[in-house]
C-alpha cells in the first residue's frame, strides 16, 4: 500500500558526498517516521538516520556530523545528505517508513560504494 522509491546512490571517493532521495506514494498517514537504514555485506541492517513528520531527527553515532536527514512533507520525500564519506559507509541503503501502527514499508535499496 506504500511504495518507496530511492535514488541517488552510486560510487564515490572517500571524502566525497552523495545525496539520497526517497519518494513515497500510496496510502500514507500524516504522522509517520521516515528513515534510512543500511546493510553492509555480512552485517545486520542498521539505522542510519530517522526523522518524524514533525521534523525531529535521530542519527547513528557513526554518522553524526557527517550525514543530514531532511524531508519535504508536501512531496512525501525524505533525503539523506552524506558528506565526508568513508569506506565503512559502503552498503546498500534502504528507505523506511513506519506508520502510527508501527507497520514498516521498505524501498528496494540503493548501493553506495565509497572507494578510491
Sine and cosine of phi, psi and omega as CSV:
sin_phi,cos_phi,sin_psi,cos_psi,sin_omega,cos_omega
0.00,0.00,-0.42,0.91,0.08,-1.00
-0.91,-0.42,0.78,-0.63,0.04,-1.00
-0.91,-0.41,0.76,-0.65,0.02,-1.00
-0.88,-0.48,0.81,-0.59,-0.02,-1.00
-0.85,-0.52,0.88,-0.47,-0.05,-1.00
-0.99,-0.12,0.42,-0.91,0.11,-0.99
-0.42,-0.91,0.29,-0.96,0.12,-0.99
0.95,-0.30,-0.07,1.00,0.02,-1.00
-0.97,0.24,0.03,-1.00,0.03,-1.00
0.51,-0.86,-0.13,-0.99,0.04,-1.00
-1.00,0.10,0.54,-0.84,0.02,-1.00
-0.43,-0.90,0.49,-0.87,0.03,-1.00
-0.99,0.14,0.42,-0.91,0.07,-1.00
-0.82,0.58,0.68,-0.73,-0.06,-1.00
1.00,0.01,-0.16,0.99,-0.02,-1.00
-0.99,0.14,-0.07,-1.00,-0.06,-1.00
-0.75,-0.66,0.48,-0.88,0.15,-0.99
-0.60,-0.80,0.43,-0.90,0.09,-1.00
-0.81,-0.58,0.87,-0.50,0.06,-1.00
-1.00,-0.10,0.57,-0.82,0.06,-1.00
-0.80,-0.61,0.50,-0.86,0.05,-1.00
-0.60,-0.80,0.89,-0.45,-0.01,-1.00
-0.97,-0.24,0.74,-0.67,-0.01,-1.00
-0.96,-0.28,0.56,-0.83,0.08,-1.00
-0.55,-0.83,0.28,-0.96,-0.02,-1.00
0.94,-0.35,-0.46,-0.89,-0.02,-1.00
-1.00,0.04,0.94,-0.33,-0.14,-0.99
-0.80,-0.60,0.78,-0.62,0.08,-1.00
-0.96,0.26,0.54,-0.84,0.00,-1.00
-0.93,0.37,-0.48,0.88,0.05,-1.00
-0.98,-0.19,0.88,-0.48,-0.03,-1.00
-0.30,-0.95,0.26,-0.96,0.15,-0.99
-0.97,-0.26,0.64,-0.77,0.17,-0.98
-0.81,-0.59,0.57,-0.82,-0.05,-1.00
-0.35,-0.94,0.07,-1.00,0.05,-1.00
-0.84,-0.55,0.75,-0.66,0.13,-0.99
-0.89,-0.45,0.29,-0.96,0.10,-0.99
-0.62,-0.79,0.44,-0.90,0.03,-1.00
-0.66,-0.75,0.89,-0.45,0.07,-1.00
-1.00,-0.03,0.38,-0.93,0.00,-1.00
-0.82,0.57,0.78,-0.63,0.04,-1.00
0.98,0.21,0.09,1.00,-0.02,-1.00
-0.85,-0.52,0.30,-0.95,0.05,-1.00
-0.98,0.21,0.42,-0.91,0.09,-1.00
-0.92,0.39,0.69,-0.73,-0.03,-1.00
-0.76,-0.65,0.48,-0.88,0.06,-1.00
-0.96,0.29,0.74,-0.67,0.08,-1.00
-0.99,-0.16,-0.79,0.62,-0.02,-1.00
-0.33,-0.95,0.47,-0.88,0.02,-1.00
-0.60,-0.80,0.41,-0.91,0.00,-1.00
-0.57,-0.82,0.69,-0.72,0.04,-1.00
-0.99,0.10,0.19,-0.98,0.05,-1.00
-0.90,0.43,-0.36,0.93,0.06,-1.00
-1.00,0.05,-0.12,0.99,0.08,-1.00
0.98,-0.21,0.01,1.00,0.07,-1.00
-0.95,0.31,0.65,-0.76,-0.09,-1.00
-0.85,-0.53,0.35,-0.94,0.04,-1.00
-0.56,-0.83,0.69,-0.73,-0.05,-1.00
-0.77,-0.63,0.51,-0.86,0.20,-0.98
-0.93,0.38,0.56,-0.83,-0.02,-1.00
-0.84,0.54,-0.55,0.83,-0.10,-1.00
-0.94,0.35,-0.26,0.97,-0.04,-1.00
-0.88,-0.48,-0.06,1.00,-0.01,-1.00
-0.85,0.52,0.71,-0.70,0.00,-1.00
1.00,0.06,-0.22,0.98,0.00,-1.00
-0.91,-0.41,-0.59,0.81,-0.04,-1.00
-0.95,-0.32,0.54,-0.84,0.06,-1.00
-0.72,-0.69,0.81,-0.58,0.07,-1.00
-0.98,-0.18,0.62,-0.78,0.04,-1.00
-0.52,-0.85,0.21,-0.98,0.00,-1.00
-0.52,-0.85,0.44,-0.90,0.09,-1.00
-0.89,-0.46,0.97,-0.24,-0.09,-1.00
-0.92,0.39,-0.52,0.86,0.00,-1.00
-0.91,0.41,-0.59,0.80,0.00,-1.00
-1.00,-0.08,-0.09,1.00,-0.08,-1.00
0.76,0.65,0.81,0.59,-0.05,-1.00
-0.76,-0.65,0.66,-0.75,0.07,-1.00
-0.89,-0.46,0.58,-0.81,-0.04,-1.00
-0.84,-0.55,0.45,-0.89,0.14,-0.99
-0.73,-0.68,0.95,-0.30,0.08,-1.00
-1.00,0.03,0.87,-0.50,-0.06,-1.00
-0.90,-0.43,0.90,-0.44,0.02,-1.00
-0.91,-0.42,0.27,-0.96,0.03,-1.00
0.75,0.66,0.75,0.66,-0.08,-1.00
-0.91,0.41,0.57,-0.82,-0.02,-1.00
-0.86,-0.51,0.39,-0.92,0.04,-1.00
-0.82,0.57,-0.54,0.84,0.00,-1.00
-0.95,0.31,-0.12,0.99,0.11,-0.99
-0.99,0.13,-0.12,0.99,0.01,-1.00
-0.88,0.47,0.82,-0.57,-0.05,-1.00
-0.03,-1.00,0.15,-0.99,0.24,-0.97
-1.00,0.02,0.80,-0.60,-0.03,-1.00
-0.98,-0.20,0.77,-0.64,-0.05,-1.00
-0.89,-0.46,0.70,-0.71,0.12,-0.99
-1.00,0.09,0.62,-0.79,-0.02,-1.00
-0.72,-0.69,0.61,-0.79,0.17,-0.99
-0.77,-0.64,0.74,-0.67,0.03,-1.00
-0.87,-0.50,0.80,-0.60,-0.04,-1.00
-1.00,0.02,0.04,-1.00,-0.04,-1.00
-0.89,0.47,-0.25,0.97,0.04,-1.00
-0.99,-0.16,0.25,0.97,0.03,-1.00
0.90,0.44,0.46,0.89,0.08,-1.00
-1.00,-0.01,0.74,-0.67,-0.07,-1.00
-0.98,-0.20,0.63,-0.77,0.19,-0.98
-0.85,-0.53,0.54,-0.84,-0.08,-1.00
-0.77,-0.63,0.54,-0.84,0.17,-0.99
-0.99,0.13,0.01,-1.00,-0.07,-1.00
-0.99,0.13,-0.24,0.97,0.01,-1.00
1.00,-0.10,0.54,-0.84,0.06,-1.00
-0.69,-0.72,0.72,-0.70,-0.09,-1.00
-0.99,0.14,0.75,-0.67,0.15,-0.99
-0.88,-0.47,0.84,-0.54,-0.01,-1.00
-0.83,-0.55,0.88,-0.47,-0.01,-1.00
-0.95,-0.30,0.94,-0.35,-0.09,-1.00
-0.38,-0.93,0.53,-0.85,0.08,-1.00
-1.00,-0.05,0.00,0.00,0.00,0.00
